[in-house]
């Protein structure tokens, strides 16, 4: 799968800005700012947020327990306020783009339900 084709399709969406030379995608969805790192697009890519809950760093166990159900969403890592969801690419360009949009929507809705806010 070619990264350029994926980025070109994502760039058409309203909520996303694409840096074609770096493979980074900036977005604001459901009130959350995120970064998608597709620089090493192959089997996996990262969806990154910077979050707090009640002034504290995110709880990985809580995020794992409430990991949205999506076939391409594999794991979540927490390092301080940085929360990284690991996603798997689909076989086709359009499927990868569609699943990214679906996963980000599911993730941001779950974060809102759990009471997470953007870190300052």
HUGILIN-V341287 format. One record per residue. RES is the residue in three letters. D_LAST is the distance of its C-alpha to the last C-alpha in whole Angstrom. Layout:
res:RES d_last:D_LAST
res:RES d_last:D_LAST
//
This chain:
res:UNK d_last:36
res:UNK d_last:35
res:UNK d_last:31
res:UNK d_last:32
res:UNK d_last:34
res:UNK d_last:31
res:UNK d_last:28
res:UNK d_last:31
res:UNK d_last:31
res:UNK d_last:27
res:UNK d_last:27
res:UNK d_last:29
res:UNK d_last:26
res:UNK d_last:24
res:UNK d_last:21
res:UNK d_last:21
res:UNK d_last:21
res:UNK d_last:23
res:UNK d_last:23
res:UNK d_last:27
res:UNK d_last:28
res:UNK d_last:25
res:UNK d_last:25
res:UNK d_last:21
res:UNK d_last:20
res:UNK d_last:17
res:UNK d_last:17
res:UNK d_last:15
res:UNK d_last:17
res:UNK d_last:17
res:UNK d_last:14
res:UNK d_last:12
res:UNK d_last:11
res:UNK d_last:13
res:UNK d_last:15
res:UNK d_last:19
res:UNK d_last:21
res:UNK d_last:25
res:UNK d_last:26
res:UNK d_last:28
res:UNK d_last:29
res:UNK d_last:32
res:UNK d_last:32
res:UNK d_last:28
res:UNK d_last:25
res:UNK d_last:21
res:UNK d_last:18
res:UNK d_last:15
res:UNK d_last:12
res:UNK d_last:8
res:UNK d_last:8
res:UNK d_last:9
res:UNK d_last:12
res:UNK d_last:12
res:UNK d_last:10
res:UNK d_last:12
res:UNK d_last:12
res:UNK d_last:13
res:UNK d_last:17
res:UNK d_last:19
res:UNK d_last:22
res:UNK d_last:21
res:UNK d_last:20
res:UNK d_last:23
res:UNK d_last:25
res:UNK d_last:23
res:UNK d_last:24
res:UNK d_last:25
res:UNK d_last:28
res:UNK d_last:29
res:UNK d_last:32
res:UNK d_last:29
res:UNK d_last:26
res:UNK d_last:27
res:UNK d_last:24
res:UNK d_last:21
res:UNK d_last:19
res:UNK d_last:17
res:UNK d_last:15
res:UNK d_last:13
res:UNK d_last:10
res:UNK d_last:12
res:UNK d_last:14
res:UNK d_last:17
res:UNK d_last:20
res:UNK d_last:23
res:UNK d_last:25
res:UNK d_last:29
res:UNK d_last:31
res:UNK d_last:33
res:UNK d_last:37
res:UNK d_last:37
res:UNK d_last:34
res:UNK d_last:34
res:UNK d_last:34
res:UNK d_last:31
res:UNK d_last:29
res:UNK d_last:30
res:UNK d_last:29
res:UNK d_last:25
res:UNK d_last:25
res:UNK d_last:26
res:UNK d_last:24
res:UNK d_last:21
res:UNK d_last:22
res:UNK d_last:23
res:UNK d_last:20
res:UNK d_last:17
res:UNK d_last:20
res:UNK d_last:20
res:UNK d_last:16
res:UNK d_last:16
res:UNK d_last:20
res:UNK d_last:18
res:UNK d_last:15
res:UNK d_last:12
res:UNK d_last:9
res:UNK d_last:6
res:UNK d_last:4
res:UNK d_last:0
//
